[in-house]
Amino acid sequence: MRNLVSRLSILIPMTSRVTATSHIKVSFFVTPTNSSTELMKITTKLSKSKSPGYDNVGPSLITDVSIVILDPIVHIFNLSLLDGCVSDKLNIAKVIPLFKKDDRSQPSNYIVLYLY
């Protein structure tokens, strides 16, 4: 497998660095925000009863301190979009196998649920 990857990498031409916004003109997901107002609207809609993520920071804490952290979060978010760099910690997920049907000893009888 490693040998195949090495051979394919030689055949693929090198291109210039692609940034998050260089090939997408308008997108809901990659457009930087201009103010903390947009993020404030999102944080006020967070349900305080939801459980925290892998970092043990729950929506209740985020809502309580949002007025203090909004501007730094907006700045970090915009830099991440413009530079195309995202923290590896944002790729962490809980993987939960959910049983579908039939024999529980067969892995094919499960679906995978990822909780981010």
URMOSUL-V29937 format. One record per helix or strand. SS is the DSSP state (a for helix, b for strand). FROM is the first residue (numbers start at 1). TO is the last residue. If there is no record, write none. Layout:
((SS | FROM | TO) (SS | FROM | TO))
//
This chain:
((a | 2 | 11) (a | 36 | 44) (a | 59 | 83) (a | 88 | 91) (b | 94 | 99) (a | 107 | 109) (b | 110 | 115))
//
